[in-house]
Structure formats: structure tokens, C-alpha cells
Amino acid sequence: MHAVVIDVTFNDASAAQAELSQLVPQVSAAPGFVAGYWIALSPNKGTSVVVLDSEESAQALAKMAEGAPAMAVTMDSIQVGEVMGNA
């Protein structure tokens, strides 16, 4: 399994929350989707962790995220890594 980790800065936290209602179903429909978590770390920062069944699926999702128009958030970083453990 591999994960896509995206760190963001909220430009508009309320709008970002509203956009999740559309984003979550799109991401969960991605090939290889296993699980996803969207986390508010502070009033202006957040992160998401999306786990996929393969590195190829994770790279494809990361590429899709890089090309997505960001309105309510600014994407600070997008990383792909191997899941080394889970519970």
C-alpha cells in the first residue's frame, strides 16, 4: 500500500469544508482507494492522507491532485510514500 499526503493552507476554511462534500466521493472512487482522512491541524492548516493499494494508484492520485484547481486551499506539498504499518 502507498499513501498520498497533502498539506494545505486554508484560504477559506468554511469553503474548504464545503468542498469536501464533493471531493470525498471523487477520491473514494479513485482506482485502488483503501481509506482517506482529511484533518484540520489548526484554523489555517490541514492535511489529508489517502491510502491506495499500489504505488501506481497513489502516483495517479497525486498527479490528479497537482492538476486540480485549488480555490479554498493552497496546496503546500504533495507526497507519496509506502505505508509501512497500519492498525
Buried (B, 14 or more C-beta within 10 A) or exposed (E): BBBBBBBBBBEEBEEBBEBBEEBEEEBEEBEBBBEBEBEBEEEEBBBBBBBBBEBEBBBBBBEEBEEEEEEBBEBEEBEBEEBEEEE
